[in-house]
Amino acid sequence: MTSQNASPPLLVEGPSLGPTAMAQARKRALELAPEALVREIFLLGPIEAQRERLAEFGGAGITTAVLALSCPPSELPAVINAFAPH
């Protein structure tokens, strides 16, 4: 950091983070990316809700999306298929 008033970094290096460091990192993350912003630009919730939101993005003119799927490996094929056009 170059300034005494600079914010601490979001990422904390080390073998593991204790509860205090995790709380500080979470607080900083929320300052940088408020929940309302995250909910506005990410697809969250059940797959059907995500599909609806993805359709809204398309209706707004967004033609390219990046999907970062988070599920157990055994569920990945079904999740990918759930996003295929019907």
N, CA, C and O of each residue as an XYZ file, in Angstrom:
344
protein
N       0.850     -1.173      0.000
C       0.000      0.000      0.000
C       0.894      1.234      0.000
O       1.958      1.245      0.620
N       0.458      2.247     -0.687
C       1.277      3.436     -0.810
C       0.807      4.574      0.072
O       1.507      5.577      0.213
N      -0.347      4.438      0.657
C      -0.895      5.519      1.467
C      -1.304      4.981      2.829
O      -1.699      3.823      2.965
N      -1.203      5.840      3.831
C      -1.633      5.428      5.164
C      -3.133      5.191      5.216
O      -3.608      4.428      6.056
N      -3.889      5.837      4.325
C      -5.336      5.703      4.297
C      -5.805      4.632      3.327
O      -7.009      4.423      3.186
N      -4.893      3.954      2.662
C      -5.282      2.931      1.698
C      -5.975      1.777      2.414
O      -5.651      1.444      3.554
N      -6.928      1.182      1.724
C      -7.652      0.044      2.284
C      -6.771     -1.182      2.299
O      -5.885     -1.326      1.456
N      -7.007     -2.073      3.257
C      -6.235     -3.319      3.250
C      -6.600     -4.127      2.012
O      -7.694     -3.969      1.470
N      -5.712     -4.977      1.568
C      -6.019     -5.770      0.375
C      -7.165     -6.734      0.651
O      -7.385     -7.147      1.790
N      -7.886     -7.085     -0.400
C      -8.984     -8.023     -0.261
C      -8.447     -9.427     -0.010
O      -8.976    -10.156      0.828
N      -7.407     -9.803     -0.728
C      -6.842    -11.133     -0.576
C      -5.811    -11.141      0.534
O      -4.979    -10.239      0.627
N      -5.867    -12.129      1.348
C      -4.928    -12.272      2.453
C      -4.143    -13.547      2.218
O      -4.727    -14.620      2.062
N      -2.827    -13.438      2.191
C      -1.993    -14.606      1.939
C      -1.655    -15.296      3.244
O      -1.575    -14.661      4.296
N      -1.463    -16.572      3.167
C      -1.067    -17.343      4.339
C      -1.629    -18.739      4.266
O      -2.507    -19.015      3.449
N      -1.135    -19.625      5.110
C      -1.596    -21.003      5.055
C      -3.069    -21.161      5.412
O      -3.750    -22.022      4.856
N      -3.560    -20.348      6.323
C      -4.978    -20.383      6.672
C      -5.341    -19.058      7.317
O      -4.492    -18.355      7.865
N      -6.616    -18.739      7.236
C      -7.096    -17.495      7.825
C      -7.868    -17.806      9.094
O      -8.681    -18.729      9.132
N      -7.609    -17.038     10.115
C      -8.374    -17.185     11.344
C      -9.694    -16.457     11.215
O      -9.912    -15.761     10.223
N     -10.577    -16.592     12.182
C     -11.890    -15.955     12.116
C     -11.821    -14.437     11.969
O     -12.646    -13.850     11.268
N     -10.862    -13.799     12.611
C     -10.760    -12.341     12.513
C     -10.364    -11.925     11.102
O     -10.963    -11.010     10.537
N      -9.366    -12.586     10.528
C      -8.934    -12.251      9.167
C     -10.049    -12.520      8.174
O     -10.250    -11.736      7.246
N     -10.782    -13.619      8.352
C     -11.900    -13.929      7.452
C     -12.984    -12.861      7.555
O     -13.538    -12.446      6.537
N     -13.288    -12.417      8.751
C     -14.307    -11.386      8.944
C     -13.878    -10.078      8.293
O     -14.693     -9.398      7.670
N     -12.603     -9.723      8.432
C     -12.093     -8.500      7.812
C     -12.128     -8.613      6.289
O     -12.488     -7.652      5.609
N     -11.759     -9.776      5.747
C     -11.780     -9.966      4.298
C     -13.210     -9.903      3.776
O     -13.459     -9.308      2.728
N     -14.150    -10.507      4.494
C     -15.558    -10.467      4.075
C     -16.087     -9.036      4.101
O     -16.781     -8.611      3.177
N     -15.762     -8.297      5.155
C     -16.207     -6.910      5.259
C     -15.676     -6.093      4.086
O     -16.406     -5.303      3.487
N     -14.410     -6.288      3.767
C     -13.803     -5.552      2.646
C     -14.438     -5.961      1.324
O     -14.676     -5.111      0.466
N     -14.711     -7.230      1.153
C     -15.354     -7.704     -0.076
C     -16.733     -7.073     -0.235
O     -17.108     -6.671     -1.337
N     -17.492     -6.985      0.860
C     -18.816     -6.365      0.790
C     -18.735     -4.877      0.483
O     -19.632     -4.326     -0.156
N     -17.665     -4.219      0.932
C     -17.481     -2.803      0.605
C     -17.213     -2.647     -0.891
O     -17.724     -1.723     -1.525
N     -16.416     -3.549     -1.447
C     -16.045     -3.460     -2.858
C     -17.152     -3.928     -3.790
O     -17.299     -3.402     -4.893
N     -17.927     -4.904     -3.359
C     -18.991     -5.460     -4.190
C     -20.227     -5.682     -3.318
O     -20.434     -6.782     -2.804
N     -21.042     -4.652     -3.151
C     -22.224     -4.783     -2.306
C     -23.150     -5.887     -2.822
O     -23.181     -6.182     -4.016
N     -23.893     -6.484     -1.908
C     -24.780     -7.582     -2.271
C     -25.744     -7.208     -3.392
O     -26.013     -8.031     -4.267
N     -26.263     -5.998     -3.385
C     -27.195     -5.574     -4.437
C     -26.531     -5.649     -5.814
O     -27.167     -6.067     -6.782
N     -25.277     -5.254     -5.909
C     -24.554     -5.331     -7.180
C     -24.362     -6.783     -7.594
O     -24.571     -7.125     -8.758
N     -23.971     -7.632     -6.669
C     -23.775     -9.049     -6.969
C     -25.075     -9.651     -7.488
O     -25.068    -10.378     -8.481
N     -26.190     -9.354     -6.824
C     -27.480     -9.903     -7.254
C     -27.913     -9.348     -8.606
O     -28.648    -10.010     -9.338
N     -27.469     -8.149     -8.944
C     -27.828     -7.540    -10.226
C     -27.090     -8.178    -11.396
O     -27.652     -8.303    -12.484
N     -25.846     -8.582    -11.190
C     -25.038     -9.036    -12.325
C     -24.751    -10.534    -12.354
O     -24.203    -11.031    -13.338
N     -25.109    -11.266    -11.295
C     -24.861    -12.708    -11.260
C     -26.178    -13.465    -11.285
O     -27.219    -12.945    -10.883
N     -26.117    -14.688    -11.757
C     -27.268    -15.584    -11.732
C     -27.184    -16.390    -10.447
O     -26.236    -17.150    -10.249
N     -28.164    -16.231     -9.578
C     -28.158    -16.904     -8.283
C     -29.483    -17.620     -8.069
O     -30.500    -17.261     -8.663
N     -29.458    -18.620     -7.229
C     -30.684    -19.316     -6.870
C     -30.881    -20.591     -7.651
O     -29.951    -21.102     -8.275
N     -32.120    -21.113     -7.613
C     -32.428    -22.348     -8.334
C     -32.194    -22.175     -9.839
O     -32.246    -21.062    -10.363
N     -31.939    -23.278    -10.515
C     -31.616    -23.215    -11.943
C     -32.710    -22.514    -12.744
O     -32.404    -21.715    -13.628
N     -33.977    -22.797    -12.452
C     -35.057    -22.159    -13.225
C     -35.020    -20.639    -13.053
O     -35.243    -19.910    -14.019
N     -34.744    -20.151    -11.849
C     -34.623    -18.708    -11.624
C     -33.425    -18.155    -12.387
O     -33.482    -17.047    -12.921
N     -32.344    -18.923    -12.438
C     -31.162    -18.493    -13.184
C     -31.468    -18.438    -14.675
O     -31.030    -17.515    -15.361
N     -32.213    -19.412    -15.182
C     -32.594    -19.400    -16.608
C     -33.426    -18.154    -16.931
O     -33.215    -17.508    -17.958
N     -34.369    -17.825    -16.047
C     -35.199    -16.640    -16.260
C     -34.342    -15.379    -16.276
O     -34.528    -14.506    -17.124
N     -33.424    -15.291    -15.357
C     -32.537    -14.122    -15.281
C     -31.649    -14.042    -16.516
O     -31.415    -12.954    -17.042
N     -31.154    -15.186    -16.983
C     -30.344    -15.226    -18.196
C     -31.157    -14.735    -19.393
O     -30.629    -14.028    -20.252
N     -32.427    -15.102    -19.454
C     -33.309    -14.615    -20.520
C     -33.493    -13.100    -20.418
O     -33.555    -12.416    -21.439
N     -33.582    -12.574    -19.199
C     -33.683    -11.116    -19.016
C     -32.428    -10.429    -19.548
O     -32.509     -9.389    -20.200
N     -31.276    -11.016    -19.266
C     -30.027    -10.444    -19.786
C     -30.081    -10.409    -21.311
O     -29.735     -9.397    -21.922
N     -30.513    -11.508    -21.925
C     -30.632    -11.554    -23.386
C     -31.599    -10.505    -23.907
O     -31.335     -9.857    -24.920
N     -32.723    -10.337    -23.214
C     -33.698     -9.323    -23.608
C     -33.154     -7.913    -23.500
O     -33.625     -7.005    -24.184
N     -32.162     -7.728    -22.641
C     -31.543     -6.408    -22.474
C     -30.406     -6.192    -23.476
O     -29.757     -5.147    -23.464
N     -30.165     -7.183    -24.345
C     -29.145     -7.016    -25.377
C     -27.802     -7.670    -25.068
O     -26.864     -7.548    -25.856
N     -27.695     -8.349    -23.954
C     -26.441     -9.030    -23.636
C     -26.372    -10.293    -24.484
O     -27.259    -11.144    -24.406
N     -25.336    -10.418    -25.287
C     -25.225    -11.553    -26.207
C     -24.147    -12.552    -25.810
O     -24.048    -13.620    -26.414
N     -23.345    -12.226    -24.814
C     -22.292    -13.132    -24.357
C     -22.358    -13.229    -22.847
O     -22.444    -12.221    -22.146
N     -22.315    -14.454    -22.357
C     -22.327    -14.673    -20.910
C     -21.270    -15.712    -20.570
O     -20.924    -16.559    -21.393
N     -20.775    -15.636    -19.369
C     -19.840    -16.636    -18.857
C     -20.533    -17.310    -17.684
O     -20.898    -16.662    -16.704
N     -20.706    -18.605    -17.797
C     -21.335    -19.346    -16.719
C     -20.253    -20.067    -15.919
O     -19.483    -20.853    -16.471
N     -20.201    -19.799    -14.643
C     -19.293    -20.491    -13.724
C     -20.184    -21.323    -12.810
O     -20.767    -20.813    -11.853
N     -20.278    -22.597    -13.119
C     -21.207    -23.467    -12.414
C     -20.578    -24.005    -11.135
O     -19.401    -24.364    -11.103
N     -21.377    -24.051    -10.100
C     -20.905    -24.548     -8.811
C     -21.841    -25.663     -8.358
O     -22.951    -25.418     -7.885
N     -21.361    -26.890     -8.516
C     -22.148    -28.053     -8.126
C     -21.199    -29.234     -7.999
O     -20.058    -29.171     -8.458
N     -21.663    -30.302     -7.380
C     -20.823    -31.499     -7.325
C     -20.565    -32.015     -8.745
O     -21.433    -31.883     -9.608
N     -19.403    -32.593     -9.000
C     -19.083    -33.087    -10.340
C     -20.140    -34.029    -10.911
O     -20.399    -34.015    -12.114
N     -20.741    -34.832    -10.069
C     -21.750    -35.777    -10.558
C     -23.001    -35.077    -11.096
O     -23.743    -35.658    -11.888
N     -23.237    -33.835    -10.671
C     -24.419    -33.086    -11.111
C     -24.138    -32.180    -12.308
O     -25.066    -31.612    -12.885
N     -22.875    -32.042    -12.684
C     -22.501    -31.089    -13.731
C     -23.219    -31.337    -15.058
O     -23.738    -30.376    -15.626
N     -23.283    -32.570    -15.594
C     -23.996    -32.755    -16.868
C     -25.449    -32.284    -16.814
O     -25.930    -31.651    -17.754
N     -26.144    -32.585    -15.731
C     -27.547    -32.165    -15.607
C     -27.665    -30.650    -15.521
O     -28.589    -30.072    -16.093
N     -26.748    -29.999    -14.817
C     -26.788    -28.545    -14.691
C     -26.516    -27.892    -16.052
O     -27.191    -26.935    -16.429
N     -25.534    -28.408    -16.779
C     -25.252    -27.874    -18.119
C     -26.481    -28.037    -19.010
O     -26.864    -27.103    -19.713
N     -27.095    -29.209    -18.984
C     -28.293    -29.448    -19.803
C     -29.438    -28.537    -19.400
O     -30.248    -28.157    -20.246
N     -29.521    -28.182    -18.133
C     -30.599    -27.307    -17.672
C     -30.496    -25.915    -18.281
O     -31.502    -25.213    -18.389
N     -29.312    -25.512    -18.675
C     -29.137    -24.197    -19.301
C     -29.284    -24.227    -20.802
O     -29.278    -23.173    -21.437
N     -29.418    -25.414    -21.396
C     -29.585    -25.521    -22.855
C     -30.938    -24.931    -23.237
O     -31.896    -25.019    -22.470
N     -31.017    -24.330    -24.423
C     -32.312    -23.786    -24.866
C     -33.368    -24.889    -24.908
O     -33.079    -26.024    -25.288
N     -34.575    -24.547    -24.520
C     -35.695    -25.524    -24.558
C     -36.392    -25.464    -25.877
O     -37.352    -26.201    -26.103
